[in-house]
Amino acid sequence: MLLVLHGHLSSQALSDVAQAVSARAVIDLGDSGRADAIAADTGTSLTAFSAQADVPVEYLAGRGHRHIATVLPDTPELQSLAGLRERPMRRAAESAGLPECPALVLPGDLGAAEERLRSFRAEHPEVTALAAYNDDVALVTLAAMRHIGLRAPEDLAVIGFDDTPHGALFSPALTTVHIDAEALGRIAARTALGLPAADATLEPAHIIVRQSG
């Protein structure tokens, strides 16, 4: 049986749930530290959400961008997930010899996003590219840019993550990162069940190049 929990749980509450159902494994897509704390009692702890999150930074650096910012959601339930992608992005920037990546935290409301983006531009005029947590956040970014008179990629290059279908429908069409999510899920499930995962081939993440970046 698969039990899926959404939202915030304390470490103790998560441990209590795992013990009550005699969980064979805990696959945590949020804060890996919480799963590690109960892994000894409940099985295998896995974190796959951050897989290949360095790809967008490497792509943007290859396009000549020296000052890259990350764009994160301000939704509380997504903060831990966003951090799992942001940290590899920051490490990739450091490895490439780039300055530290500032973070732009955008609300989903377009009016509030516009104001946040204006303030960010005033504080970080050197930033030329934005690497978003996912496609939804990237599209909010593009919409806010349009409303304050900024163009992508001329003023700011924007790249999303997850290659969701609606990214191609926006104008400018969203450049994004495609990951092999199905294979990642298969590997996680087989590992959790104690089954061999060697035959689950994982395709490397790659960039879907469109107009925004």
N, C-alpha and C positions, 0 to 999 in steps of 0.2 A: 504494500500500500504506500502511496506517495502522499505525504502531508505537506502542504504549502502554506507558509505563514507570511502575511504581508504586514508592514508597519513596524513600529518600534516595540521591542521587548527588552527588558533588563536582562543582564547575563543570568541572573537567578531564575527569572521566568522562562527564558529559553532552555535552561538546564532542566527545569521542572517539566516542561513539555516533552523534551527529549527522553527523560527518564520515564515519564508516564506511558509513552508509546513504545518504549524499549527500542529506540531508534538504532538502526544499524549504522547510519552515517548522518552527518549534518553537512549539507552543502550550503554554505553561506555566501550569498551574492552581495552582501553589504560589508559589515565590519568584520574582517577576518580574525581580529583579536578575540571577539566574543566566541566565535566557533572554536578557536584554538583552546579557549579556556575549558570547554567541555568535551573536546575531542577524545581525551583519554578515556572518558566514560561512555561515549556514545558512538565511537567509530572514527570515520575519516572526515577531516575538515578540508574543504576545497574552496579556493577563490579563483574563478576564471573570468570574472567580469572585466578585469583590467587587461585582458589578453591583447597584446600588440597595440597598446595605447600610445606607444612612442611613434607609431607610423605617421600620424598627421604632422608632428613636429619635424620629423626627418624630411617629409615632403616639402613643407614650407621653407625649411632651411635650404633645401636643394633649389628652391625657386628664388633664393637670394634674400629672404627675409631674415633680418638679424634681431628684430624685436617682436616677439610673439607673445600674445596673452592667451590665457585660457578663459573660456566662457562657461560659467557654471549656473545651474538653476538655484533659485532661492527657496525651493520647496523643501521643507524640513525632512520629509521622508526620503528624499533623494540625496541628502548631503553626504552620507557615508558612501553611497555608490559613486557619487561624483568624485569624491576623494580618491577612490581606487583608480580612476582614470587620470585624474589630475597629477598625481604623484609620478607615474611613469612619464608623463609629458614633461614635467619639470626636470626629471633626471635626463631625459633625451636632450633637452635644451642645454643642460650643463655639460653633457658629454660632447655636444657639438660646439662647445665654446661660446654659447650664446649667453646674453645677460639673463638674469632670473626672470621668469615669466610672471607678470602680475596677473591677478585674477579679477575678471569682471563677472560679478554675480547679478544675473538678470532675472527680474520677476516675469511671470507669464503675462501680466497685464501690459498692453502695448504702450499706454501712456507713461506708466511708471518705468518701463524699459527704456523709453526714449530719454527720460530725465537721467537715468542711471548711465546711459551711454554717453550723453553729453558731458556729464561730470567726469567720467572715465577718460574721455578724449582730452579734456582740459588737464587732467592729472598726468596722463601718459601720451603726450603728442608724438612720441617716438615710435609707438606701436604701429606696425604696418599689417599685421596678420592676426587673426583670431582663430583658435582651435577650440571648437565647442564640445561640450560633454556628449551631446548627441544631436541628431538631425532636428529634433523639435526645438532645442535651444538655439541651434544655428539659424533656423527659420525666423524665430523671434528676433534674433540679432539682425538679420537682413531686413525684416519689416521695420524695425526701429531705425536702422540706417537710412532707409528710403524716406522715412518721415522727417528726418532731420537733415536731409540733403546730402548724404554720403553715398558713394557708389562702391560696389564690389565688382571686381577687385581693385579698381583704380585707387580708392581711398583706403580701403581695408579689404584684404583678402579674408574670406571666411570658409572654413572647412568644418563639415559635420562628422558624425560617427554613426554607424549602423546601417547606412544605405537603405533607408526606408523609402517606400515608393513615392511619397508625396514630394520628396526633395527635388525630383526631376521636373515637377510641375510648376515650381516657383520661378519667378523671373527676377534676377538671374537664377538659372538652374544651379542647384547646390552641389558643389564638390564635396565628396564624402569618403568615408572609409568603409570598405566592405570587409566583414569578418565572416569566417565559416562558423556561424552560430550553431548550426545543426551538429557539426562534428564536435564542437566544444561541449554541447549538451550530452552527446553520446559518450564522450570520454568521461565526463563527470559521473554520469549514471553508471557506467560499467565499473568505474573505480569504486563508487559507493557500494556496489553490489559484490565487490571482490572478484569481478570478471576481468579477463585480459582486455586491455584497451589498445594493444599494439596495432591491431588491424584497422583501427579508426583513424584514417588518414586526415590530417588537418591541413587545409590549404592556407598558405600565408595570407595575412591581411593585405589588401591592395587598395589603391586610390581609384575612385571613380571620378575622373576629371571632367568637370563641367565648367560653368561660366564664373562661379563666385570666387574661385581661388586659383 
